[in-house]
């Protein structure tokens, strides 16, 4: 929901916090100005992630020669799940918190990462910080600037797998902002694929970007490149992944009576040609009374969908109308930081 104010801000910030990368972006009424990107830190104290976000916002302001003090609000698109402690939202992402299941591939013992409390050190007014699950934020972006209808699903297939759900024009948030964590739906009783949350046989554990290649003993990139060349074992693995992914989408379609499904994330974006017909078949070949006419397509906002969703959380409604007409994000410049 856009933020309303009697004194519209001159500039707003957006943070996109993912399991692999973090991005900060600054925008004015004319559009987003600059986006800086950096790998998400995975070591240090539990507030490392939030403070990295503030540093990236400052870096963005510095490059734009903008005084950070003019920023009155920040919209945050973040991996989850979320938990509210002492009245402030924090995150417990399995792909960042090494203390959840004693993972040996994460150099930390984190079990909870403060987010809102740290951001409010800088953005202190009542409605200055708005945080949404990254897939929920993405769906806000698709609804505000794209073509998502009133009954739609957004799903990212990337480091993890997450969903945003919209029913009758209402984007679902849930009691703690965790609606859409369907990547942790249990699908297989026989799979030993371990998810960072501790489940075995859930969707993310079986086909999420961090896990998929690991339990097959190959890198994700190698699996898909071998499949593109026609390697039988790699093709079988990709078909299995597409089947489980498509089956999860079918399940949600039958539950929510969905019109359209929008997919983003690096796994999908880099392999859409191979995956799309397989996933569409898993949905369209079942129970036509519920699946007839349901479309599966890539997000219309591309890799900026979560950034745009973060902006949609805090920008004035008038900005949304103008941005939708002029699509200023299409010329946004991104700067990688090391």
C-alpha positions as a Markdown table, in Angstrom:
| # | Residue | x | y | z |
|---|---|---|---|---|
| 1 | Unk | 0.0 | 0.0 | 0.0 |
| 2 | Unk | 1.6 | 3.4 | -1.0 |
| 3 | Unk | 2.5 | 5.7 | 1.8 |
| 4 | Unk | 0.4 | 8.9 | 2.0 |
| 5 | Unk | 1.6 | 12.2 | 3.5 |
| 6 | Unk | 0.6 | 15.9 | 3.5 |
| 7 | Unk | 4.2 | 16.7 | 2.6 |
| 8 | Unk | 5.4 | 14.4 | -0.2 |
| 9 | Unk | 9.0 | 13.3 | 0.2 |
| 10 | Unk | 11.6 | 14.6 | -2.3 |
| 11 | Unk | 13.4 | 11.3 | -2.4 |
| 12 | Unk | 12.8 | 7.7 | -1.0 |
| 13 | Unk | 15.1 | 4.7 | -0.7 |
| 14 | Unk | 14.6 | 1.1 | -1.5 |
| 15 | Unk | 16.5 | -2.0 | -0.2 |
| 16 | Unk | 16.4 | -5.4 | -1.7 |
| 17 | Unk | 17.9 | -8.0 | 0.6 |
| 18 | Unk | 18.4 | -11.4 | -0.8 |
| 19 | Unk | 20.3 | -14.6 | 0.1 |
| 20 | Unk | 23.0 | -13.8 | -2.5 |
| 21 | Unk | 23.0 | -10.1 | -3.2 |
| 22 | Unk | 21.7 | -6.8 | -1.7 |
| 23 | Unk | 20.7 | -3.7 | -3.6 |
| 24 | Unk | 20.0 | -0.1 | -2.6 |
| 25 | Unk | 18.3 | 2.4 | -4.8 |
| 26 | Unk | 17.3 | 6.0 | -4.5 |
| 27 | Unk | 14.3 | 7.6 | -6.3 |
| 28 | Unk | 12.6 | 10.9 | -6.8 |
| 29 | Unk | 9.3 | 11.7 | -8.4 |
| 30 | Unk | 10.9 | 11.5 | -11.8 |
| 31 | Unk | 12.0 | 7.9 | -11.2 |
| 32 | Unk | 14.8 | 5.7 | -9.7 |
| 33 | Unk | 18.2 | 7.4 | -10.1 |
| 34 | Unk | 20.9 | 4.8 | -9.2 |
| 35 | Unk | 21.1 | 1.3 | -7.9 |
| 36 | Unk | 24.1 | -0.1 | -6.1 |
| 37 | Unk | 24.6 | -3.9 | -5.6 |
| 38 | Unk | 26.8 | -5.9 | -3.4 |
| 39 | Unk | 27.0 | -9.6 | -2.3 |
| 40 | Unk | 25.0 | -10.1 | 0.9 |
| 41 | Unk | 27.4 | -10.4 | 3.9 |
| 42 | Unk | 27.2 | -13.7 | 5.8 |
| 43 | Unk | 29.6 | -13.1 | 8.7 |
| 44 | Unk | 29.8 | -10.7 | 11.6 |
| 45 | Unk | 27.2 | -9.8 | 14.3 |
| 46 | Unk | 23.5 | -10.4 | 13.7 |
| 47 | Unk | 22.9 | -6.8 | 12.7 |
| 48 | Unk | 25.4 | -7.0 | 9.9 |
| 49 | Unk | 22.8 | -7.3 | 7.2 |
| 50 | Unk | 20.8 | -4.2 | 8.3 |
| 51 | Unk | 23.9 | -2.1 | 8.6 |
| 52 | Unk | 25.1 | -3.2 | 5.2 |
| 53 | Unk | 21.8 | -1.9 | 3.8 |
| 54 | Unk | 22.4 | 1.5 | 5.5 |
| 55 | Unk | 25.9 | 1.7 | 4.1 |
| 56 | Unk | 24.6 | 0.9 | 0.6 |
| 57 | Unk | 22.0 | 3.7 | 0.9 |
| 58 | Unk | 24.8 | 6.1 | 1.9 |
| 59 | Unk | 26.9 | 4.9 | -1.0 |
| 60 | Unk | 24.0 | 5.5 | -3.4 |
| 61 | Unk | 23.5 | 9.0 | -1.9 |
| 62 | Unk | 27.2 | 9.8 | -2.1 |
| 63 | Unk | 27.4 | 8.8 | -5.8 |
| 64 | Unk | 24.3 | 11.0 | -6.5 |
| 65 | Unk | 25.6 | 13.8 | -4.3 |
| 66 | Unk | 22.4 | 13.7 | -2.3 |
| 67 | Unk | 22.3 | 14.5 | 1.4 |
| 68 | Unk | 21.0 | 11.3 | 3.1 |
| 69 | Unk | 18.9 | 13.5 | 5.4 |
| 70 | Unk | 16.5 | 14.2 | 2.6 |
| 71 | Unk | 15.5 | 10.5 | 2.6 |
| 72 | Unk | 12.4 | 10.3 | 4.8 |
| 73 | Unk | 11.4 | 6.7 | 4.2 |
| 74 | Unk | 12.7 | 3.3 | 3.0 |
| 75 | Unk | 10.8 | 0.4 | 1.5 |
| 76 | Unk | 12.4 | -3.0 | 2.1 |
| 77 | Unk | 12.1 | -6.1 | 0.1 |
| 78 | Unk | 13.7 | -8.9 | 2.1 |
| 79 | Unk | 14.0 | -12.6 | 2.2 |
| 80 | Unk | 12.3 | -14.2 | 5.2 |
| 81 | Unk | 10.7 | -15.6 | 7.2 |
| 82 | Unk | 10.0 | -12.7 | 9.5 |
| 83 | Unk | 9.6 | -12.5 | 13.2 |
| 84 | Unk | 8.5 | -9.6 | 15.4 |
| 85 | Unk | 10.6 | -9.1 | 18.5 |
| 86 | Unk | 10.1 | -6.2 | 20.9 |
| 87 | Unk | 7.7 | -4.7 | 18.4 |
| 88 | Unk | 10.2 | -4.6 | 15.5 |
| 89 | Unk | 10.4 | -7.0 | 12.5 |
| 90 | Unk | 13.5 | -9.1 | 12.0 |
| 91 | Unk | 14.3 | -11.9 | 9.6 |
| 92 | Unk | 15.3 | -15.6 | 9.9 |
| 93 | Unk | 16.3 | -16.6 | 6.4 |
| 94 | Unk | 17.6 | -20.2 | 6.1 |
| 95 | Unk | 19.9 | -19.2 | 3.3 |
| 96 | Unk | 21.7 | -16.6 | 5.6 |
| 97 | Unk | 21.4 | -18.0 | 9.1 |
| 98 | Unk | 24.0 | -20.6 | 9.8 |
| 99 | Unk | 22.7 | -21.3 | 13.3 |
| 100 | Unk | 19.4 | -22.7 | 12.2 |
| 101 | Unk | 20.6 | -26.1 | 11.2 |
| 102 | Unk | 24.3 | -25.9 | 11.9 |
| 103 | Unk | 25.1 | -25.5 | 8.2 |
| 104 | Unk | 28.7 | -25.8 | 7.3 |
| 105 | Unk | 28.4 | -23.5 | 4.3 |
| 106 | Unk | 27.6 | -20.4 | 6.2 |
| 107 | Unk | 30.3 | -18.8 | 8.4 |
| 108 | Unk | 28.0 | -17.6 | 11.2 |
| 109 | Unk | 25.7 | -18.9 | 14.0 |
| 110 | Unk | 22.9 | -16.4 | 13.3 |
| 111 | Unk | 19.4 | -17.5 | 14.2 |
| 112 | Unk | 17.7 | -14.0 | 14.0 |
| 113 | Unk | 18.7 | -10.9 | 12.2 |
| 114 | Unk | 17.3 | -7.5 | 13.5 |
| 115 | Unk | 16.2 | -5.3 | 10.6 |
| 116 | Unk | 13.5 | -2.8 | 11.4 |
| 117 | Unk | 15.1 | -1.8 | 14.7 |
| 118 | Unk | 18.4 | -0.9 | 13.0 |
| 119 | Unk | 16.7 | 0.9 | 10.1 |
| 120 | Unk | 14.7 | 3.0 | 12.5 |
| 121 | Unk | 18.0 | 4.4 | 13.9 |
| 122 | Unk | 18.0 | 6.4 | 10.6 |
| 123 | Unk | 14.3 | 6.4 | 9.6 |
| 124 | Unk | 12.5 | 7.1 | 12.8 |
| 125 | Unk | 9.0 | 8.4 | 11.9 |
| 126 | Unk | 6.0 | 6.1 | 12.3 |
| 127 | Unk | 5.6 | 5.1 | 8.6 |
| 128 | Unk | 9.1 | 5.7 | 7.5 |
| 129 | Unk | 10.1 | 2.0 | 7.3 |
| 130 | Unk | 7.9 | -0.5 | 5.4 |
| 131 | Unk | 9.2 | -4.1 | 5.1 |
| 132 | Unk | 7.7 | -6.9 | 3.0 |
| 133 | Unk | 8.8 | -10.4 | 2.1 |
| 134 | Unk | 10.7 | -10.1 | -1.2 |
| 135 | Unk | 8.1 | -12.0 | -3.2 |
| 136 | Unk | 5.2 | -10.1 | -1.6 |
| 137 | Unk | 7.1 | -6.9 | -2.5 |
| 138 | Unk | 7.6 | -8.2 | -6.0 |
| 139 | Unk | 3.8 | -8.7 | -6.3 |
| 140 | Unk | 3.3 | -5.1 | -5.1 |
| 141 | Unk | 5.6 | -4.1 | -7.9 |
| 142 | Unk | 3.8 | -6.2 | -10.5 |
| 143 | Unk | 0.4 | -4.8 | -9.4 |
| 144 | Unk | 1.6 | -1.2 | -9.3 |
| 145 | Unk | 3.8 | -1.1 | -12.5 |
| 146 | Unk | 3.1 | -4.4 | -14.4 |
| 147 | Unk | 0.1 | -6.4 | -15.5 |
| 148 | Unk | -0.7 | -8.6 | -12.6 |
| 149 | Unk | -4.4 | -9.1 | -12.3 |
| 150 | Unk | -6.5 | -9.3 | -9.2 |
| 151 | Unk | -5.9 | -13.0 | -8.7 |
| 152 | Unk | -2.2 | -13.6 | -9.2 |
| 153 | Unk | 0.9 | -15.4 | -7.9 |
| 154 | Unk | 4.5 | -14.2 | -8.0 |
| 155 | Unk | 7.2 | -16.7 | -7.5 |
| 156 | Unk | 10.9 | -16.4 | -7.4 |
| 157 | Unk | 13.1 | -19.4 | -8.3 |
| 158 | Unk | 16.6 | -18.3 | -7.2 |
| 159 | Unk | 18.8 | -19.0 | -4.2 |
| 160 | Unk | 15.5 | -20.0 | -2.5 |
| 161 | Unk | 12.0 | -20.3 | -3.6 |
| 162 | Unk | 9.3 | -17.9 | -2.4 |
| 163 | Unk | 5.8 | -16.7 | -3.4 |
| 164 | Unk | 3.6 | -13.6 | -3.3 |
| 165 | Unk | -0.1 | -14.3 | -3.3 |
| 166 | Unk | -2.9 | -11.9 | -4.4 |
| 167 | Unk | -6.6 | -12.9 | -4.1 |
| 168 | Unk | -9.4 | -10.7 | -5.2 |
| 169 | Unk | -7.0 | -7.7 | -5.4 |
| 170 | Unk | -5.7 | -8.2 | -1.9 |
| 171 | Unk | -2.0 | -9.1 | -1.5 |
| 172 | Unk | -1.8 | -11.5 | 1.4 |
| 173 | Unk | 0.6 | -10.8 | 4.3 |
| 174 | Unk | -0.3 | -13.0 | 7.1 |
| 175 | Unk | 0.0 | -12.6 | 10.9 |
| 176 | Unk | 3.8 | -11.9 | 10.8 |
| 177 | Unk | 4.2 | -11.0 | 7.1 |
| 178 | Unk | 5.1 | -14.6 | 6.2 |
| 179 | Unk | 2.2 | -15.4 | 3.8 |
| 180 | Unk | 3.7 | -17.0 | 0.7 |
| 181 | Unk | 6.4 | -19.1 | 2.2 |
| 182 | Unk | 5.2 | -22.0 | 0.1 |
| 183 | Unk | 8.8 | -22.9 | -0.8 |
| 184 | Unk | 8.7 | -24.8 | 2.4 |
| 185 | Unk | 5.6 | -26.9 | 1.5 |
| 186 | Unk | 6.4 | -30.6 | 1.9 |
| 187 | Unk | 6.2 | -32.4 | -1.3 |
| 188 | Unk | 8.1 | -35.6 | -1.0 |
| 189 | Unk | 8.3 | -38.2 | 1.9 |
| 190 | Unk | 11.2 | -40.0 | 0.3 |
| 191 | Unk | 13.5 | -37.2 | -0.7 |
| 192 | Unk | 16.5 | -36.6 | 1.5 |
| 193 | Unk | 17.1 | -33.1 | 0.1 |
| 194 | Unk | 17.8 | -30.9 | 3.1 |
| 195 | Unk | 16.5 | -27.3 | 3.1 |
| 196 | Unk | 18.1 | -24.7 | 5.2 |
| 197 | Unk | 15.0 | -24.5 | 7.3 |
| 198 | Unk | 15.6 | -28.1 | 8.5 |
| 199 | Unk | 12.9 | -29.8 | 6.3 |
| 200 | Unk | 13.7 | -32.7 | 4.0 |
| 201 | Unk | 11.7 | -33.0 | 0.9 |
| 202 | Unk | 10.2 | -29.5 | 0.7 |
| 203 | Unk | 10.2 | -27.5 | -2.6 |
| 204 | Unk | 13.2 | -25.3 | -1.7 |
| 205 | Unk | 15.2 | -28.2 | -0.4 |
| 206 | Unk | 14.7 | -30.1 | -3.6 |
| 207 | Unk | 15.0 | -27.5 | -6.3 |
| 208 | Unk | 16.1 | -24.2 | -4.7 |
| 209 | Unk | 19.3 | -22.7 | -6.3 |
| 210 | Unk | 21.4 | -23.3 | -3.2 |
| 211 | Unk | 20.3 | -26.8 | -2.8 |
| 212 | Unk | 19.6 | -28.2 | -6.2 |
| 213 | Unk | 23.1 | -28.6 | -7.4 |
| 214 | Unk | 24.5 | -29.6 | -4.0 |
| 215 | Unk | 22.6 | -32.8 | -3.6 |
| 216 | Unk | 23.3 | -33.7 | -7.2 |
| 217 | Unk | 27.0 | -33.2 | -6.8 |
| 218 | Unk | 27.2 | -30.6 | -9.6 |
| 219 | Unk | 27.0 | -26.9 | -9.9 |
| 220 | Unk | 23.6 | -25.5 | -10.9 |
| 221 | Unk | 25.2 | -23.9 | -14.0 |
| 222 | Unk | 26.7 | -27.2 | -15.1 |
| 223 | Unk | 23.5 | -29.1 | -14.7 |
| 224 | Unk | 21.6 | -26.6 | -16.9 |
| 225 | Unk | 24.4 | -26.2 | -19.5 |
| 226 | Unk | 24.6 | -30.1 | -19.8 |
| 227 | Unk | 20.8 | -30.2 | -20.1 |
| 228 | Unk | 20.9 | -27.6 | -22.9 |
| 229 | Unk | 23.5 | -29.8 | -24.7 |
| 230 | Unk | 21.2 | -32.8 | -24.4 |
| 231 | Unk | 22.9 | -34.7 | -21.6 |
| 232 | Unk | 20.4 | -37.4 | -20.6 |
| 233 | Unk | 21.1 | -37.4 | -16.8 |
| 234 | Unk | 21.1 | -33.6 | -16.7 |
| 235 | Unk | 17.8 | -33.4 | -18.6 |
| 236 | Unk | 16.3 | -35.9 | -16.2 |
| 237 | Unk | 17.3 | -33.7 | -13.3 |
| 238 | Unk | 15.9 | -30.6 | -14.9 |
| 239 | Unk | 12.7 | -32.3 | -15.8 |
| 240 | Unk | 12.4 | -33.5 | -12.2 |
| 241 | Unk | 12.9 | -30.0 | -10.9 |
| 242 | Unk | 10.4 | -28.5 | -13.3 |
| 243 | Unk | 7.9 | -31.2 | -12.3 |
| 244 | Unk | 8.1 | -30.4 | -8.6 |
| 245 | Unk | 8.1 | -26.7 | -9.2 |
| 246 | Unk | 5.1 | -26.9 | -11.6 |
| 247 | Unk | 3.3 | -29.2 | -9.1 |
| 248 | Unk | 3.7 | -26.6 | -6.4 |
| 249 | Unk | 2.2 | -24.0 | -8.7 |
| 250 | Unk | -0.7 | -26.3 | -9.6 |
| 251 | Unk | -1.4 | -26.8 | -5.9 |
| 252 | Unk | -1.5 | -23.0 | -5.3 |
| 253 | Unk | -3.6 | -22.5 | -8.4 |
| 254 | Unk | -6.2 | -24.9 | -7.1 |
| 255 | Unk | -6.2 | -23.4 | -3.7 |
| 256 | Unk | -6.4 | -19.7 | -4.7 |
| 257 | Unk | -8.3 | -19.9 | -8.1 |
| 258 | Unk | -5.4 | -18.0 | -9.7 |
| 259 | Unk | -5.5 | -16.2 | -13.1 |
| 260 | Unk | -1.8 | -15.6 | -13.8 |
| 261 | Unk | 1.5 | -16.7 | -12.5 |
| 262 | Unk | 4.6 | -14.4 | -12.8 |
| 263 | Unk | 8.0 | -15.9 | -12.3 |
| 264 | Unk | 11.4 | -14.3 | -11.5 |
| 265 | Unk | 14.7 | -15.2 | -10.0 |
| 266 | Unk | 18.0 | -16.2 | -11.5 |
| 267 | Unk | 17.3 | -19.9 | -12.0 |
| 268 | Unk | 14.2 | -19.1 | -14.0 |
| 269 | Unk | 15.6 | -16.1 | -15.8 |
| 270 | Unk | 18.7 | -17.9 | -17.1 |
| 271 | Unk | 16.8 | -21.1 | -18.1 |
| 272 | Unk | 13.3 | -19.9 | -19.0 |
| 273 | Unk | 13.4 | -21.4 | -22.5 |
| 274 | Unk | 14.0 | -24.9 | -21.1 |
| 275 | Unk | 11.8 | -24.6 | -18.0 |
| 276 | Unk | 8.7 | -22.7 | -19.2 |
| 277 | Unk | 7.0 | -25.4 | -21.3 |
| 278 | Unk | 7.7 | -28.1 | -18.7 |
| 279 | Unk | 6.2 | -26.0 | -15.9 |
| 280 | Unk | 3.2 | -24.9 | -17.9 |
| 281 | Unk | 2.5 | -28.6 | -18.7 |
| 282 | Unk | 2.4 | -29.5 | -15.0 |
| 283 | Unk | -0.3 | -26.9 | -14.5 |
| 284 | Unk | -2.3 | -27.1 | -17.7 |
| 285 | Unk | -2.5 | -30.9 | -17.9 |
| 286 | Unk | -4.5 | -31.2 | -14.7 |
| 287 | Unk | -8.2 | -30.5 | -13.8 |
| 288 | Unk | -9.1 | -28.0 | -16.6 |
| 289 | Unk | -12.0 | -26.6 | -14.6 |
| 290 | Unk | -9.4 | -25.0 | -12.3 |
| 291 | Unk | -6.4 | -24.5 | -14.6 |
| 292 | Unk | -7.9 | -23.5 | -17.9 |
| 293 | Unk | -6.6 | -20.2 | -19.0 |
| 294 | Unk | -4.0 | -19.8 | -16.2 |
| 295 | Unk | -0.9 | -18.2 | -17.7 |
| 296 | Unk | 2.7 | -18.7 | -16.7 |
| 297 | Unk | 5.1 | -15.9 | -17.7 |
| 298 | Unk | 8.2 | -14.1 | -16.6 |
| 299 | Unk | 7.9 | -11.0 | -14.5 |
| 300 | Unk | 7.2 | -8.0 | -16.6 |
| 301 | Unk | 9.7 | -5.9 | -14.5 |
| 302 | Unk | 12.6 | -8.3 | -14.9 |
| 303 | Unk | 15.3 | -8.4 | -12.3 |
| 304 | Unk | 14.2 | -5.1 | -10.9 |
| 305 | Unk | 10.8 | -6.5 | -9.7 |
| 306 | Unk | 11.8 | -6.6 | -6.0 |
| 307 | Unk | 13.4 | -3.1 | -6.1 |
| 308 | Unk | 10.2 | -1.7 | -7.7 |
| 309 | Unk | 8.1 | -3.5 | -5.2 |
| 310 | Unk | 10.1 | -1.9 | -2.3 |
| 311 | Unk | 9.5 | 1.5 | -3.8 |
| 312 | Unk | 5.8 | 0.8 | -4.2 |
| 313 | Unk | 5.6 | 0.2 | -0.5 |
| 314 | Unk | 6.6 | 3.8 | 0.4 |
| 315 | Unk | 6.2 | 6.1 | -2.6 |
| 316 | Unk | 3.3 | 8.6 | -2.9 |
| 317 | Unk | 0.4 | 7.3 | -5.1 |
| 318 | Unk | 1.0 | 10.1 | -7.6 |
| 319 | Unk | 4.4 | 8.8 | -8.3 |
| 320 | Unk | 3.1 | 5.4 | -9.1 |
| 321 | Unk | 0.7 | 6.8 | -11.7 |
| 322 | Unk | 3.4 | 8.7 | -13.4 |
| 323 | Unk | 6.0 | 5.9 | -13.2 |
| 324 | Unk | 3.5 | 3.4 | -14.7 |
| 325 | Unk | 3.0 | 5.8 | -17.6 |
| 326 | Unk | 6.6 | 6.5 | -18.3 |
| 327 | Unk | 8.5 | 3.4 | -17.0 |
| 328 | Unk | 11.5 | 5.3 | -15.8 |
| 329 | Unk | 13.1 | 2.2 | -14.3 |
| 330 | Unk | 14.0 | 1.0 | -17.8 |
| 331 | Unk | 17.0 | 3.4 | -17.8 |
| 332 | Unk | 18.1 | 2.7 | -14.3 |
| 333 | Unk | 21.8 | 2.4 | -13.9 |
| 334 | Unk | 23.2 | -0.3 | -11.6 |
| 335 | Unk | 26.6 | -0.2 | -10.0 |
| 336 | Unk | 28.2 | -3.3 | -8.6 |
| 337 | Unk | 30.3 | -2.8 | -5.4 |
| 338 | Unk | 33.0 | -5.1 | -4.2 |
